[in-house]
């Protein structure tokens, strides 16, 4: 292990490059992200005889592959040893580097079957994942910026299809362990986690994160109620025996259940705050988001960058949808914009 896996005095210690052994035969390899806030994504390398199986792939950035190669060298391994990537979901920071490595080595890439609709959609030209929700939220100014940025950033070649689609509940038998695929929709409609029941370990992707709350429903083919799906998925994992948490962002944690309780409490509080914003006169998703605090520093919506502003509005709409489902709010539409009011 090249660096301590965690440091209670340093919230960012987990981002340090290298191959960090977190369990026998499992190394955590942080790979870089281009964002100002979130700096790294964890890729987990599982030693499996003469081969490696990696959980998630990272973002296809220029320095991602060299950093992965150096980390594997610390383990006495090389890029060609990777037999397969098991990807928790198809967001860019998990999927695209797996595709890039496959082009080099021929390694397989597998992802949850529930991601097929979004992967189909993202490969089409001029598809804007946030268009419908931002329009419904009354956030036209944000929408115009998203459309302009999409034309600059979007490259359909980053989104080649996987070698196989993983069905919920199947067991993936490795030489050293068996991983069960568990569908956990919410962060994306096809998100999966990988559970090693014998080792009491959960490769959680973005479903359960130790320091932050995952975005909800930011995808091209958005389900009717992504937060409802996410809360149900949290309950599903909480009903399983507790496991060690191996997250995609942040340090390894001792208990998945403990963090799930915190996440459930957080969303209860956000539901209450969203309902109170409507009671105070906010009507649209954009107006509600504008009245809430964002990140652990409680930033105002106007102080967020474009990416995080879109996440904030998306999350607000997801909470408002649940409030309607629970009978706390009513929803009406005018000129394509949803308006929310107390019942």
N, C-alpha and C positions, 0 to 999 in steps of 0.2 A: 504494500500500500504506500503510494508515494506521498500522500498528505493525509492528515486526520480527516475522517469522513465528516465530522461535525465539530464545531467549536461554539459552545454556548455564548461566547463573547463576540462572535462575528457572524452576523446573519448571512453573510455572503460566502462563508468558508466552503460551502458545498459546490461553488462555481469553479473551484480551482481545477485546472486541467490535470489529467492523469488517469490511471486505472486504480480505483479505490476498492479494495476487497471488502464487501459488506456482508458476505456469508461464504461458506466454503463453496468454491466453484462459481461465485457470482461477483463480478466487478462492476462498479458504477463508473461510467465514463461521461463526464460533462462535456458537451459540445456547444459551440458558441451560437448565440442569436444576435441579430442586428439591432435589437430594440434597446432603447435607453433604460427602460425599467427592468425587464426580465432578461438576464444576461446569458442564461444557459438552459439546456435541456439535457436531462439524464438519459443516456443510453445504457442498458444493462447487458453485459456480455456474460453469457452462461457457457461455461466450459462443458462440452459434451463429447467426451472421447477425443478424437483427433480434430474435431470441428468446434465451431462456435455458433450459438444461436443468440441473436441480439433482439432484445425487446426495445422497439422503436429505433428510428434511424437518424433523427436530427434534421436540420435545415440544410439544403444543398447550397452552402456558401463556399467561397473559394478556399477557405482554410479549414473546412470541416473534415475533409478526407485526410489531409496530412496530420491533423490533430488526432483523428481516430487511429491512424497508422502508428503514431508515436505511443499512444496509450496501449494499443495492442502489443507493441514491442516490449513494453514494460512487463507484460504477462508472458513473454516468450512466444507471442503469436503474430500472425500477419493478416493482412486484409483478405487474402485468398482462403483463409481458414473459416471465414463466415459462410455457413451453409444456408442460413435463412434469417430474415428479419420478420419478427412477429410484431406488427404495428398496431398500437392501441386504437388509433383513429387517423383520419386522413388530413388533418391540419398540416400546414406546410412544415412546421418545426418538428414533426414526427415522421412524415412520409417521404418528403422529396429527396432527402439524402440517401434513404434506402434505395430509391430508384437510381440515383446517381452511382452508388456502389454496385448495384446489379449490372449496370452497363459496363463496369470495369471487370468484375469477377464472375458474373453469371449467377450470383447468389439469388435465392428465391425471396420473394416478398409476399407476405400474407397479411390480410386485413379483414376486419369484421364484415360480414355479408350486408349488414345494414348501411354500409357506406356506399353501396353501388350506385344508388340514385344520385347522390351528391357528386360522386366521381364522374358519372355520365355527364352531369350538368356542367361541371367545371371545365370539361374538355371542349365545350362548345364556345365559339367566339362571342365576345361581348355579353357574357352572362355576368350580372352583378349580384353578388350573393345578398347584399343588404338592401336592394332596391325596394322590395315590397314592404318590409318592416319599417324602414325609415319613412317611406311615403305614408304608411298607416299611422306612424307616430307623429306626423306633422313636422318632420325634420328635413324639409326640402333643401335647406342650405348644406347640411351634412351630406345629403344624397348627391348633390352636384359635385362635391369634392371627391366623394368615393368613386363616382363614375369616371372622373378625370384621372384619378390615380390608378384605377384599374387598367386603363389603356396603357399606362406606363409600365406597370409591374407584372401584369398577367402574362405568363408563358405556358400555354397548354401542354408543351412537351415535358414540363415538370410532373405531369399527372398521368403517366403511363399506368395501365391497369396492373393489378397484382398477379402473381402466379396462381393464387387460390384465395377464395373467399371463405372466411371462417364462420361456421354456424355456431349459434349459441349452444352451450352445453357440451361441446365435443371435448374429448381429451386428446392432447398432443403428447404422444409418448416420445420422450427423449431417452438417451442412454442412461442419463443420471437422474432423471426426475420426470414426473408427469405434470403437465400444465393443463388446467381446465379453462376453457374459454367461457367467460361469463359476460353476456350482453348487459351494458350499463348505459343505456341511452340518456341523453340530457345535455352534456357538453357538446356532443354531436349525436345524431340519431343512430349511428352505427358504432359508437364507442364500445370497446370491450376491455376487460381486465383479464389478467392471467393469474390463476390461483394455483399455488403449489401447496396442497393440503398437508402433505407429509412434512414439509419444512415450515408450515404455518407462515407462508410468505405470500404477499399480494403485490404483483406488478400492476400498479394502479393507474398508469398513464396520467391523464388529467382529471380522472374521476374524483380522487381524493388527494388534495395537495396540502402540505403542512403549514404553509405560510400565507397562501392566497386562496381566494375562491375562484373556481374555474368559470370562464364565460359560459353563457347558456344560449344555445340555439343559433350560434353565428355560423351559418352554413347556407348553401344555395337552396336546398330543398328543406325548408324549415317545417318541422311537424307542428300540429295545431297547438300543443302546449308543452314546449321543451322543459320548462321548470317543473311542471307536474311529472314529466318523465324522469327528470333528474332526482327529485325528492323520492320517487318510488325506487329508483336505483340505489340511492343511499340506504333506504330501508332494507332493500334486498341484501346488500353487503353487510349491513349491521346485523342481520339475522343469521349470517354465517358465523362460525367460530372466529374469534378475533385473530388477526394475523399481523405480522410485521409489515409495515407500510414502506414500499419502495416506489416513491412517486416520480413523476416526470420532471418536476421542478421543485427543488428544495431537498433537504437532507432526509436520509432514512429515519423513520420514526418507529417506536416500539409497538404502538397500538393503532390499528386502523379505526377501531371503534371509537377511541377517544376523539380523534379528529372528526369523525362523522357527527358525533354529538355537537361539536362546535359548529360545523357547517349547517346542521339543521337549525340550531339556535340563531345563527346569522340570518338565514333566510326567513325565519319567523319574524325577526326584527325588521328586515327589509320589507316584508309584506305589510307590517304595521305602519312603517314609515311611509310607504307608498299610499296606503289608504288614508293616512292623515294628510298627505299632500293634496289628494283629491278633495278631502273635506275642507281644506283651506282655500280651494278655488282652482287648483290645477285641473286641466281637463284632458289634455293630450299626453301621450307618452313622453314627448319632448319636454313639455311643461313640468311633468312630474320629475323627470330626470334632472331638470334644472333646479329643483328644490331640494334634492338629496345631496349628501356628501359622498365623495368617491375616493376610493383607496383608503388605506388605514390612516392617511393624513387628512381625510375628509375634504378633499379638494372640490372646488366648484366645477360644474360641468364646463364652463367657459375656459377654465384653466387647463383642461386636458387636451392632448394632441388629437389629431383626427382619428387615429386607430382606437384610442381609449374612449373617445367621445361616442364612436359607433358602438363599442361594447356596452357603454353605459346605457344608451338608448335601447339597445337590444335587450339588455337585462331588465330594464324597467318595464318594457312591454311584456316580457315573460312573467314578471310579478303581477302586473295588472291583469293578465289573462287568468292567472290562478285566483286572484281576488274575485273575478267575475264567476269563475267556476264554483267558488265556495259561497257565492251569494252575498258577498260583501259589497260589490259594486255592480252597476249596470253599464252596458256598453251600447253605444249607438254610433252610426256612421253618417258623415256628411262630407260630400265631395272627396270620398276616398280616404278620409282621415277618421280614425277612431276617437270617440270622446267618451270619457268615463265619468260616472257620477255616483254618489251614494244612493243606496236603496232605502 
